[in-house]
Amino acid sequence: MEQTLFRFKAILVVKLIGLIGRLSLTRLVGAEGVGLYQAAYSFYGLVVVFLTGGLPTALALATAKNADQGRKLFKIVTAGLLLIGGSLGILTFRYSDTIAHSLGYPELDFTIRCLSPALFIVPALSLVRGYLQGLQRFRGIAVSEVMEQFVRVAALLIAVPAFSSGGLGRAVGGSVLGTAAGAFAALLLLAVPLARRGRRRYALGSNPETEWRGALSLLLKTSLAIVATRLLIPLSDFTDMLIIPSRLKAAGYTTTEATEIYGVMTGMAVILAYVPTIFTASLSHTLTMTITVDWEQGRVAEFRRRMFAAFKAGWLWGLASGSFLFLFAPELSRLIFGTPEAERPIQYLAILPLLVGIREVSTSLLWAQNRKATPLYGLMIGIVFNIALIYGLASIPDFGYISISIGIVSTEAVLALWNLQALRAFGRHRRLLRPLLMDVPVFVLAALAVHGTRALAAESGMQALSPLPGAFLLAAFSALYLYVRCRKTFKLLG
């Protein structure tokens, strides 16, 4: 538990550093630059998933069972992956212009070249982390994640201004140079725990060569099974990158306008809307272990009580954070991103913290019941909904931001409803979940009160300070309301 909490804190630091980097990038390259950055990383993320597959996780499982065997597999797989990744990196560098034109973003030629070294380094880093995870060296992994993110963002802040004189394409290329640099710094940091690996000895059978081949075959099969699930999100992002700008251009937008809309949605509004979900991710992480024990030991009543408590906490947090995003979208857009363009998209996506909270809690409940395939099926259906809606709606004139928002929100809504239906929340547990609906009018009244304070502040000549009383009022009310409603909930979840 101590190591888990340490890694969780490291993840929070990584998220914070990444958010600082993204906000800085927005101010340095603008909406169109962020769109190009998102497009480049959609391509890069898909290639990396294809390269590594589920090898890091499969290697961690194999190493946890047999450390000596895991080390042998680590050497073999790393050698093969370095060869493939290096070759692919060289080909990507050589044919970057062709790749950029094929993606529909000719400006990404230089950016793809800057990403090509990462195709050699990042897969190797993933394997090292997988191997150390099998040895339970979680602290080293967590520190390396912080180091990687810090170097990446530092390189971004240095390289973007240095390359900006060469145009937007060069500036975006400079923003991704830190990807390889951060991975290399993390690799150097992990060299110490890798050298002091604390090997455990296991006796081999009469035919060691046959055992190695069998272990390698099992590793590859496990990797293929894992990659089927991990491929869905990068593939969805890559599909969005291809579909959204092309459908926006069909609606009459120019190439620059389409790229800007894509950048504002995926690089600004979506990122800000998902920030509050760090809480629900933490709740889900804590919840899984506890309710799994309840379910396995047949404590059904306790499982249901914890289920309702988790839904209540996620529901209230979603209402509070979503209300804040919706009411203060103009101020958040200007203060954080330095542009008013993200105001409407943030409001359109303000419901995401609520939907994501329901989805994450319900996923944990299904995993506790050993129904891990159920959320996966929901994810596949949600992605199909997302692609179909965006493809159909984005080509409607003046419907750009709304169409993309509908696609994103519908994905999370489908996932949440799918999981709830699998848990029979609309039938067996309906009576437990019904009281949560009473919280909605409470937050509606709070929103009206906040709107009133802003109007009064504006009328009294304090236009610049008008958001502050409302923000303080909503934050204080939300904290008090969550304390009153959830003071027993977190004890039950613990």
C-alpha positions, 0 to 999 in steps of 0.5 A: 500500500505504501508503494501504491500511494507513492506511485499515485502521488507521482502520477499526480505530479506527472499530471500537473507537470503535463498540464503546465506543459500543455497550457504553455504550449497553447500560449506559445503556438495557439489553437492551430499549433495545438491541433497540429500537436494533437494530430502528431501525437495521435499518429505517434501514440498509435505506432507506439501501441503497435510496437510495444503491444502488451509486451510490458504488462506481459513481461511484468507478469512473467517476471513476477512468476519467475525473476530469472526467466523474466530477465532472460525474456527481457533481454530477448524481447528488448533486443528484438524491439530495439531492432524493429523500433530503430528500423521504424524510426529510420523509415519514419524519419526518411519518409516523414513528408509522405506520412504527413501528406497521407495524414492530411497535415503537410505541416507535420513533416518536421514534427514527425521527423522530431518524433522518430527517435522516440520510436526507438527509445520509448518502447525500450523504456516501456519494457524496462518499466514492465520488467521492474514492475515484475520485480516490484520496484514501483518507486523507481518506476514512479520517479522515472515517470516524474523525470520523463515528464519534467524533461519533456516539458522543460525541452518543450519550453526551451525548443518551441521559442527557439524554433518559432522563427521557422514558422508554426510547423517548426515550432510544433516540431520543437514541442515534441523533441522532449518526447525522446529526451524525456524517455532517455533521461528516464532510462538513465535513471532506471539503470540503477534499479535495473543493475540492482535487480535483486534476482530470485533463483528458480530451478529449471526443468530438464530441458531449459531451452524448451522452457525458454521457448515456451515462456517466450511463446506464452509471453507473445500470446499474452501480449497479443491478448492485452494489445486488443484492449489497449489499441482501442483508445489510440485507434479512436484518437487516430480516427478522430484526427483523420475524420474531424478536420476532413468533415469540418472542411466538408462543412465549409471551414478552411484547413486552418479553421478546421485545425484550430477547431480540432486543437481547441476541442482536443487540446484545450476543452477536453483536457480541462474537462477531464482534470476533475476526474483525477478525484474519481480515478483515485476513488476508483483505485481505492475502491477496487481492492475493498469491494473485490474482497467483499464480493469474493467473500460473499458479503453482498450486503456490504458490497451494495452499501459500498457501491451506493456510497461510491456512486454518491461520492462520484455523483456529487463530485461530478455535479460540483465540478461540472457546475464550476466548469459550466459557470466559469468557462469564460474565465477558465478559457481566458485565464488558462489558455489565453483565448476565448475560443475554448469557452463554449466547448468547455461548457459543452463538455461540463457534464464529462466529470459526472459521466466519467465518475459514473463510468469509472466507479461502475467499471471498478464494480464490474472488475470486482465481480470478475466481469472485465470484458463487460466494460471493454464491450461498452468501450467498443460500442461507445467508440462506434457511436463517437465515430458515427456521430462526428462523421455525420454531424461535423459536416453540418455548417456552423456545427463544428464545436457542437458536433465534436462535443456530442461525439465525446459526450455520447461515448462517455454516456454510452460507457456509463449506461452500459456499465449501469445496465450490466450492474442492473442499476436500473432494476435491482438497485434502482431504489438505492440510486433514486435519492441521488436525483434530489441533488440535481435541483440543489446544484441548480439553485446554487448555480442560480445564486452564483449567477446572481452574485456575478450580476450584482458585482457587474452592476456595482461597477466591479466587472473585473472582480465579478467572477470571484464572489461567485467562485468562492460561493460555489466552492464553499457551498460544494465543499459544505454539501459534500461534507454533509452528504459524504461524511460517512461515505468515505469511512464506508469506502475505506 
